[in-house]
């Protein structure tokens, strides 16, 4: 998954080939891996949100033309919750930044 994260970080716009790779991985290797079968993970928010790790929450920060996404575990205040993952990503596209941060958080989980 590191190579997909690196390729996402280098993107200047959506890429259907990367969507297909993410989709194949997200389905645990099941599926065709064809571009036409993959949701537009790095083009729209709804598919990108499906990559979030279970129990994760995200926050956004924007500065000029960059957006930064932070993903952390949801802590409900009812007791100690160990931090299992934390990730952040910055780029000009919110869906791409969310994909990068979600994949980093899943890798760290």
C-alpha positions, -999 to 999 in steps of 0.1 A, spaced: 0 0 0 30 23 4 34 26 -33 -3 36 -37 1 63 -10 32 77 -27 14 78 -60 -16 95 -44 7 121 -29 21 129 -63 -13 134 -80 -24 167 -93 -59 154 -100 -80 122 -98 -66 90 -113 -89 60 -121 -59 35 -122 -52 43 -86 -89 40 -78 -88 4 -92 -58 -5 -71 -74 9 -39 -107 -9 -47 -89 -42 -52 -71 -38 -19 -102 -25 -1 -121 -57 -11 -92 -78 2 -81 -89 -32 -116 -98 -44 -129 -83 -76 -116 -75 -110 -94 -45 -103 -108 -29 -134 -111 9 -134 -148 9 -144 -157 -13 -114 -140 10 -88 -156 39 -70 -140 73 -76 -121 72 -43 -98 101 -51 -123 122 -69 -153 124 -45 -158 123 -8 -183 95 -3 -161 67 -16 -130 82 1 -149 81 34 -154 44 31 -116 40 35 -117 54 70 -106 30 97 -134 17 120 -137 40 150 -120 69 132 -129 105 130 -115 132 108 -110 169 109 -100 194 82 -78 224 81 -73 246 51 -46 272 44 -45 290 10 -50 263 -16 -40 233 6 -62 211 27 -50 190 56 -69 160 68 -63 146 103 -76 111 112 -77 100 149 -97 75 169 -130 86 182 -128 91 220 -161 92 238 -148 104 272 -161 73 289 -127 58 297 -92 55 284 -90 48 247 -56 38 234 -45 56 203 -42 29 177 -38 51 147 -32 87 137 -25 101 103 -25 133 83 -22 143 47 -21 176 28 -27 184 -8 -49 206 -30 -77 180 -33 -99 171 -3 -108 136 -16 -71 128 -24 -60 141 10 -87 120 27 -76 89 8 -40 94 18 -48 100 54 -72 70 56 -47 46 40 -20 58 64 -43 54 94 -53 19 83 -17 9 78 -9 22 114 -40 5 129 
